[in-house]
């Protein structure tokens, strides 16, 4: 059981790292709208925080990303990138 738990934990860390990387790339892109940049920076900071468990941080981020992607004026490449981050976060299990 310990080996499986370690494997799951490593997979969770990799998924979190991947989601953070996607969000950081969006925030660094000059073509990303300022409001989206602010939101992604806030999300990265909350995902890196150790106040909550990894699964709680992922669930909170998914909820915020769902709200962000509802903006009809968002460029399509940004929406696709955000969905990629959501996909990585959804794979995190406790």
C-alpha positions as CSV (number, residue, x, y, z in Angstrom):
1,X,0.0,0.0,0.0
2,X,2.8,2.4,0.8
3,X,4.3,2.0,-2.7
4,X,0.9,2.8,-4.3
5,X,0.5,5.8,-2.1
6,X,3.9,7.1,-3.0
7,X,3.2,6.6,-6.7
8,X,-0.1,8.5,-6.4
9,X,1.6,11.3,-4.5
10,X,4.3,11.6,-7.2
11,X,1.6,11.7,-9.9
12,X,-0.3,14.4,-8.0
13,X,2.9,16.5,-7.7
14,X,3.6,16.1,-11.4
15,X,0.0,17.1,-12.3
16,X,0.2,20.1,-10.0
17,X,3.6,21.1,-11.4
18,X,2.2,20.8,-15.0
19,X,-0.8,23.0,-14.2
20,X,1.3,25.6,-12.6
21,X,3.6,25.6,-15.6
22,X,0.7,26.2,-18.0
23,X,-0.6,29.1,-15.8
24,X,2.8,30.7,-15.5
25,X,3.3,30.5,-19.3
26,X,-0.1,32.3,-19.8
27,X,0.9,34.9,-17.2
28,X,4.2,35.5,-19.0
29,X,2.6,35.8,-22.5
30,X,2.3,39.4,-23.6
31,X,-0.8,38.6,-25.7
32,X,-2.7,37.4,-22.6
33,X,-5.3,40.0,-21.4
34,X,-4.4,41.7,-18.2
35,X,-7.4,40.4,-16.3
36,X,-6.5,36.8,-17.2
37,X,-2.8,37.4,-16.2
38,X,-3.9,38.7,-12.7
39,X,-6.2,35.7,-12.2
40,X,-3.5,33.2,-13.3
41,X,-0.9,34.7,-11.0
42,X,-3.3,34.5,-8.1
43,X,-4.1,30.9,-9.0
44,X,-0.4,30.0,-9.2
45,X,0.2,31.5,-5.8
46,X,-2.8,29.6,-4.3
47,X,-1.6,26.3,-5.9
48,X,1.9,26.8,-4.5
49,X,0.6,27.6,-1.0
50,X,0.8,24.8,1.6
51,X,-2.1,25.9,3.7
52,X,-4.5,23.3,2.3
53,X,-4.0,19.8,1.0
54,X,-3.1,19.4,-2.7
55,X,-6.5,18.1,-3.6
56,X,-8.3,21.0,-1.9
57,X,-6.0,23.5,-3.7
58,X,-6.7,21.7,-7.0
59,X,-10.5,21.7,-6.5
60,X,-10.4,25.5,-5.6
61,X,-8.3,26.2,-8.7
62,X,-10.7,24.2,-10.9
63,X,-13.6,26.2,-9.6
64,X,-11.9,29.5,-10.3
65,X,-10.7,28.4,-13.7
66,X,-14.3,27.4,-14.6
67,X,-15.4,30.9,-13.7
68,X,-12.6,32.5,-15.7
69,X,-13.3,30.4,-18.9
70,X,-16.8,31.7,-19.0
71,X,-15.6,35.1,-20.3
72,X,-17.0,35.4,-23.9
73,X,-14.2,37.9,-24.9
74,X,-11.4,35.5,-23.9
75,X,-9.0,34.6,-26.8
76,X,-9.5,31.0,-27.8
77,X,-5.8,30.0,-27.2
78,X,-6.1,31.2,-23.6
79,X,-9.3,29.2,-23.0
80,X,-7.6,26.1,-24.4
81,X,-4.6,26.6,-22.2
82,X,-6.9,27.0,-19.1
83,X,-8.7,23.8,-20.0
84,X,-5.4,22.0,-20.2
85,X,-4.6,23.3,-16.7
86,X,-8.0,22.1,-15.5
87,X,-7.4,18.7,-17.0
88,X,-4.1,18.3,-15.1
89,X,-5.7,19.5,-11.9
90,X,-8.7,17.0,-12.3
91,X,-6.2,14.1,-12.2
92,X,-5.1,15.0,-8.7
93,X,-6.6,12.5,-6.2
94,X,-6.1,12.2,-2.5
